């Protein structure tokens, strides 16, 4: 093997090692991005479910009041129909 070929081979090996380091860093970065995204969406969905669990009794009260008001209005409307 000539000295020029050997020098080119050593350059190729160093370039391959550098590329390998860069690829490993990219893979590590992608893994951490994926983990962060999973944690992010878990927090968003979890807080939504938690907020619904916390607000549910109030929503049921409001729906009950609305149902009671609607039935009262229907009763009043039926009384007006009877007077006609």
MMTF fields as JSON, N, C-alpha, C and O atoms, coordinates in Angstrom:
{
  "mmtfVersion": "1.0.0",
  "mmtfProducer": "UNKNOWN",
  "numBonds": 335,
  "numAtoms": 336,
  "numGroups": 84,
  "numChains": 1,
  "numModels": 1,
  "chainsPerModel": [1],
  "groupsPerChain": [84],
  "chainIdList": ["A"],
  "bondAtomList": [4, 2, 8, 6, 12, 10, 16, 14, 20, 18, 24, 22, 28, 26, 32, 30, 36, 34, 40, 38, 44, 42, 48, 46, 52, 50, 56, 54, 60, 58, 64, 62, 68, 66, 72, 70, 76, 74, 80, 78, 84, 82, 88, 86, 92, 90, 96, 94, 100, 98, 104, 102, 108, 106, 112, 110, 116, 114, 120, 118, 124, 122, 128, 126, 132, 130, 136, 134, 140, 138, 144, 142, 148, 146, 152, 150, 156, 154, 160, 158, 164, 162, 168, 166, 172, 170, 176, 174, 180, 178, 184, 182, 188, 186, 192, 190, 196, 194, 200, 198, 204, 202, 208, 206, 212, 210, 216, 214, 220, 218, 224, 222, 228, 226, 232, 230, 236, 234, 240, 238, 244, 242, 248, 246, 252, 250, 256, 254, 260, 258, 264, 262, 268, 266, 272, 270, 276, 274, 280, 278, 284, 282, 288, 286, 292, 290, 296, 294, 300, 298, 304, 302, 308, 306, 312, 310, 316, 314, 320, 318, 324, 322, 328, 326, 332, 330],
  "bondOrderList": [1, 1, 1, 1, 1, 1, 1, 1, 1, 1, 1, 1, 1, 1, 1, 1, 1, 1, 1, 1, 1, 1, 1, 1, 1, 1, 1, 1, 1, 1, 1, 1, 1, 1, 1, 1, 1, 1, 1, 1, 1, 1, 1, 1, 1, 1, 1, 1, 1, 1, 1, 1, 1, 1, 1, 1, 1, 1, 1, 1, 1, 1, 1, 1, 1, 1, 1, 1, 1, 1, 1, 1, 1, 1, 1, 1, 1, 1, 1, 1, 1, 1, 1],
  "groupList": [{"groupName": "UNK", "atomNameList": ["N", "CA", "C", "O"], "elementList": ["N", "C", "C", "O"], "formalChargeList": [0, 0, 0, 0], "bondAtomList": [1, 0, 2, 1, 3, 2], "bondOrderList": [1, 1, 2], "singleLetterCode": "X", "chemCompType": "L-PEPTIDE LINKING"}],
  "groupTypeList": [0, 0, 0, 0, 0, 0, 0, 0, 0, 0, 0, 0, 0, 0, 0, 0, 0, 0, 0, 0, 0, 0, 0, 0, 0, 0, 0, 0, 0, 0, 0, 0, 0, 0, 0, 0, 0, 0, 0, 0, 0, 0, 0, 0, 0, 0, 0, 0, 0, 0, 0, 0, 0, 0, 0, 0, 0, 0, 0, 0, 0, 0, 0, 0, 0, 0, 0, 0, 0, 0, 0, 0, 0, 0, 0, 0, 0, 0, 0, 0, 0, 0, 0, 0],
  "groupIdList": [1, 2, 3, 4, 5, 6, 7, 8, 9, 10, 11, 12, 13, 14, 15, 16, 17, 18, 19, 20, 21, 22, 23, 24, 25, 26, 27, 28, 29, 30, 31, 32, 33, 34, 35, 36, 37, 38, 39, 40, 41, 42, 43, 44, 45, 46, 47, 48, 49, 50, 51, 52, 53, 54, 55, 56, 57, 58, 59, 60, 61, 62, 63, 64, 65, 66, 67, 68, 69, 70, 71, 72, 73, 74, 75, 76, 77, 78, 79, 80, 81, 82, 83, 84],
  "secStructList": [7, 7, 2, 2, 2, 2, 2, 2, 2, 2, 2, 2, 2, 2, 2, 2, 2, 2, 2, 2, 2, 2, 2, 2, 2, 2, 2, 2, 2, 2, 2, 2, 2, 2, 2, 2, 2, 2, 2, 2, 2, 2, 2, 2, 2, 2, 2, 2, 2, 2, 2, 2, 2, 2, 2, 2, 2, 2, 2, 2, 2, 2, 2, 2, 2, 2, 2, 2, 2, 2, 2, 2, 2, 2, 2, 2, 2, 2, 2, 2, 2, 2, 2, 7],
  "xCoordList": [0.852, 0.0, 0.904, 1.847, 0.599, 1.429, 1.072, -0.012, 1.962, 1.689, 0.468, -0.257, 0.234, -0.944, -2.24, -3.215, -2.225, -3.413, -3.664, -4.803, -2.586, -2.72, -3.284, -4.148, -2.801, -3.288, -4.773, -5.544, -5.178, -6.586, -7.442, -8.552, -6.932, -7.661, -7.828, -8.901, -6.794, -6.883, -7.876, -8.624, -7.889, -8.866, -10.282, -11.198, -10.446, -11.769, -12.233, -13.4, -11.325, -11.654, -12.024, -13.0, -11.247, -11.567, -12.911, -13.691, -13.185, -14.464, -15.617, -16.669, -15.422, -16.455, -16.703, -17.853, -15.652, -15.818, -16.553, -17.412, -16.214, -16.887, -18.367, -19.228, -18.659, -20.055, -20.808, -21.978, -20.138, -20.762, -21.129, -22.214, -20.233, -20.528, -21.715, -22.586, -21.747, -22.847, -24.173, -25.191, -24.159, -25.38, -25.875, -27.08, -24.964, -25.358, -25.969, -26.952, -25.383, -25.932, -27.329, -28.209, -27.533, -28.846, -29.871, -31.01, -29.458, -30.359, -30.743, -31.904, -29.768, -30.019, -30.97, -31.883, -30.756, -31.617, -33.05, -34.002, -33.201, -34.54, -35.239, -36.444, -34.483, -35.077, -35.573, -36.684, -34.759, -35.164, -36.345, -37.206, -36.377, -37.516, -38.784, -39.836, -38.691, -39.855, -40.333, -41.534, -39.403, -39.767, -40.43, -41.437, -39.862, -40.424, -41.828, -42.721, -42.023, -43.34, -44.369, -45.513, -43.974, -44.891, -45.271, -46.441, -44.289, -44.568, -45.473, -46.391, -45.228, -46.024, -47.488, -48.379, -47.741, -49.121, -49.782, -50.989, -49.008, -49.568, -50.026, -51.088, -49.232, -49.627, -50.871, -51.76, -50.946, -52.109, -53.371, -54.394, -53.303, -54.481, -54.829, -56.005, -53.828, -54.078, -54.708, -55.62, -54.231, -54.823, -56.243, -57.082, -56.529, -57.889, -58.832, -59.928, -58.397, -59.22, -59.377, -60.466, -58.314, -58.393, -59.315, -60.067, -59.258, -60.153, -61.602, -62.477, -61.86, -63.235, -63.688, -64.827, -62.832, -63.178, -63.482, -64.385, -62.728, -62.93, -64.198, -64.892, -64.502, -65.63, -66.928, -67.999, -66.869, -68.046, -69.217, -70.339, -69.035, -70.19, -70.865, -72.091, -70.083, -70.661, -71.433, -72.494, -70.904, -71.605, -72.923, -73.936, -72.914, -74.154, -75.173, -76.365, -74.73, -75.643, -76.243, -77.45, -75.422, -75.901, -76.883, -77.906, -76.589, -77.504, -78.817, -79.885, -78.749, -79.963, -80.802, -82.025, -80.163, -80.885, -81.514, -82.658, -80.78, -81.308, -82.513, -83.514, -82.415, -83.54, -84.748, -85.876, -84.519, -85.622, -86.26, -87.484, -85.451, -85.963, -86.734, -87.771, -86.252, -86.93, -88.281, -89.271, -88.323, -89.606, -90.57, -91.771, -90.072, -90.939, -91.484, -92.66, -90.658, -91.103, -92.124, -93.098, -91.909, -92.874, -94.211, -95.269, -94.164, -95.408, -96.133, -97.355, -95.394, -96.007, -96.629, -97.736, -95.928, -96.454, -97.731, -98.674, -97.757, -98.973, -100.122, -101.268, -99.868, -100.919, -101.481, -102.694, -100.636, -101.118, -101.94, -102.888, -101.573, -102.346, -103.721, -104.701, -103.806, -105.101, -106.026, -107.243, -105.484, -106.309, -106.809, -107.734, -106.255, -106.71, -107.969, -108.472],
  "yCoordList": [-1.16, 0.0, 1.231, 1.335, 2.127, 3.329, 4.308, 4.217, 5.231, 6.209, 7.08, 7.471, 7.385, 8.198, 7.438, 7.997, 6.143, 5.324, 5.189, 5.243, 5.014, 4.889, 6.177, 6.128, 7.321, 8.61, 8.781, 9.25, 8.408, 8.502, 7.567, 7.928, 6.357, 5.403, 5.935, 5.791, 6.54, 7.115, 8.271, 8.41, 9.103, 10.192, 9.635, 10.159, 8.584, 7.961, 7.384, 7.52, 6.751, 6.186, 7.292, 7.162, 8.386, 9.491, 10.109, 10.453, 10.251, 10.814, 9.891, 10.361, 8.589, 7.628, 7.671, 7.597, 7.788, 7.876, 9.158, 9.144, 10.259, 11.528, 11.444, 11.912, 10.853, 10.665, 9.78, 10.024, 8.755, 7.858, 8.619, 8.424, 9.477, 10.279, 11.202, 11.34, 11.833, 12.743, 11.985, 12.462, 10.803, 10.008, 9.545, 9.534, 9.168, 8.77, 9.955, 9.795, 11.143, 12.333, 12.651, 13.045, 12.484, 12.725, 11.724, 12.085, 10.474, 9.439, 9.725, 9.578, 10.132, 10.476, 11.669, 11.682, 12.653, 13.833, 13.467, 13.977, 12.588, 12.151, 11.399, 11.554, 10.583, 9.844, 10.803, 10.643, 11.803, 12.755, 13.616, 13.983, 13.93, 14.674, 13.845, 14.364, 12.566, 11.685, 11.572, 11.636, 11.405, 11.3, 12.598, 12.565, 13.732, 15.022, 15.199, 15.694, 14.803, 14.937, 14.05, 14.464, 12.844, 11.951, 12.548, 12.53, 13.075, 13.702, 14.919, 15.133, 15.714, 16.912, 16.55, 17.142, 15.583, 15.212, 14.503, 14.633, 13.762, 13.132, 14.186, 14.048, 15.24, 16.324, 17.047, 17.369, 17.302, 17.998, 17.154, 17.652, 15.882, 15.018, 14.763, 14.751, 14.563, 14.343, 15.543, 15.392, 16.739, 17.934, 18.161, 18.663, 17.799, 17.917, 16.97, 17.358, 15.733, 14.764, 15.192, 15.081, 15.672, 16.139, 17.335, 17.422, 18.258, 19.423, 18.986, 19.501, 18.039, 17.541, 16.855, 17.044, 16.072, 15.39, 16.413, 16.208, 17.509, 18.539, 19.35, 19.734, 19.613, 20.477, 19.692, 20.298, 18.392, 17.563, 17.824, 17.954, 17.911, 18.171, 19.511, 19.612, 20.52, 21.815, 21.747, 22.357, 21.011, 20.85, 20.112, 20.476, 19.084, 18.355, 19.254, 19.159, 20.128, 21.077, 22.023, 22.266, 22.551, 23.483, 22.784, 23.363, 21.553, 20.807, 20.538, 20.618, 20.223, 20.017, 21.281, 21.225, 22.412, 23.682, 23.994, 24.445, 23.758, 24.003, 23.105, 23.554, 21.834, 20.905, 21.335, 21.273, 21.775, 22.251, 23.498, 23.629, 24.406, 25.63, 25.32, 25.931, 24.396, 24.024, 23.399, 23.699, 22.53, 21.912, 22.953, 22.87, 23.938, 25.006, 25.846, 26.21, 26.15, 26.93, 26.123, 26.684, 24.83, 23.983, 23.965, 23.982, 23.93, 23.973, 25.296, 25.315, 26.4, 27.704, 27.767, 28.278, 27.257, 27.243, 26.401, 26.772, 25.275, 24.438, 25.156, 24.998, 25.944, 26.716, 27.776, 27.981, 28.438, 29.415, 28.767, 29.366, 27.536, 26.806, 26.471, 26.496, 26.156, 25.818, 27.028, 26.868, 28.229, 29.43, 29.892, 30.702, 29.428, 29.864, 29.234, 29.503],
  "zCoordList": [0.0, 0.0, 0.0, 0.785, -0.873, -0.984, 0.136, 0.714, 0.442, 1.498, 1.181, 2.096, -0.079, -0.439, -0.17, 0.331, -0.517, -0.262, 1.231, 1.694, 1.967, 3.425, 4.024, 4.899, 3.56, 4.057, 3.721, 4.558, 2.511, 2.124, 2.969, 3.36, 3.257, 4.084, 5.509, 6.096, 6.067, 7.42, 7.458, 8.425, 6.415, 6.34, 6.273, 6.906, 5.509, 5.379, 6.727, 7.095, 7.447, 8.757, 9.743, 10.481, 9.761, 10.678, 10.322, 11.21, 9.036, 8.608, 9.005, 9.439, 8.857, 9.244, 10.748, 11.18, 11.551, 13.002, 13.388, 14.269, 12.729, 13.013, 12.63, 13.374, 11.484, 11.07, 12.054, 12.349, 12.559, 13.526, 14.807, 15.354, 15.28, 16.476, 16.235, 17.093, 15.06, 14.735, 14.668, 15.17, 14.045, 13.944, 15.312, 15.563, 16.187, 17.544, 18.295, 19.018, 18.122, 18.773, 18.24, 19.005, 16.946, 16.352, 16.882, 17.179, 16.996, 17.51, 18.96, 19.34, 19.765, 21.163, 21.251, 22.077, 20.413, 20.395, 20.015, 20.606, 19.035, 18.627, 19.759, 19.955, 20.507, 21.616, 22.688, 23.193, 23.045, 24.071, 23.605, 24.404, 22.32, 21.781, 21.898, 22.27, 21.585, 21.683, 23.129, 23.39, 24.07, 25.488, 25.958, 26.665, 25.563, 25.958, 25.386, 26.073, 24.146, 23.518, 24.224, 24.415, 24.609, 25.324, 26.67, 27.051, 27.391, 28.689, 28.499, 29.291, 27.465, 27.176, 26.94, 27.55, 26.06, 25.769, 26.951, 27.154, 27.723, 28.918, 29.912, 30.52, 30.082, 30.979, 30.471, 31.259, 29.18, 28.635, 28.795, 29.264, 28.409, 28.513, 29.975, 30.339, 30.804, 32.234, 32.909, 33.722, 32.581, 33.187, 32.689, 33.437, 31.436, 30.92, 31.655, 32.058, 31.823, 32.55, 34.007, 34.571, 34.611, 35.994, 36.151, 37.122, 35.196, 35.25, 35.11, 35.806, 34.214, 34.062, 35.342, 35.768, 35.956, 37.21, 38.308, 39.12, 38.329, 39.34, 39.075, 40.016, 37.818, 37.459, 37.284, 37.232, 37.194, 36.927, 37.877, 37.39, 39.196, 40.063, 39.744, 39.788, 39.43, 39.092, 37.783, 37.648, 36.828, 35.552, 35.75, 35.153, 36.581, 36.849, 37.526, 37.233, 38.43, 39.054, 38.029, 38.039, 37.154, 36.13, 35.201, 34.835, 34.816, 33.95, 34.676, 34.071, 35.96, 36.753, 36.842, 36.708, 37.067, 37.141, 35.79, 35.727, 34.717, 33.372, 33.101, 32.542, 33.498, 33.306, 34.111, 33.623, 35.352, 36.186, 35.612, 35.617, 35.122, 34.52, 33.252, 32.991, 32.476, 31.23, 31.53, 30.862, 32.533, 32.877, 33.424, 33.163, 34.182, 34.688, 33.541, 33.545, 32.581, 31.419, 30.614, 30.111, 30.492, 29.782, 30.517, 29.887, 31.852, 32.639, 32.434, 32.287, 32.423, 32.215, 30.814, 30.647, 29.831, 28.463, 28.371, 27.671, 29.075, 29.048, 29.746, 29.323, 30.803, 31.462, 30.51, 30.471, 29.76, 28.798, 27.693, 27.183, 27.323, 26.31, 26.842, 26.097, 28.133, 28.735, 28.802, 28.709, 28.96, 29.053, 27.701, 27.65, 26.628, 25.297, 24.893, 23.801]
}
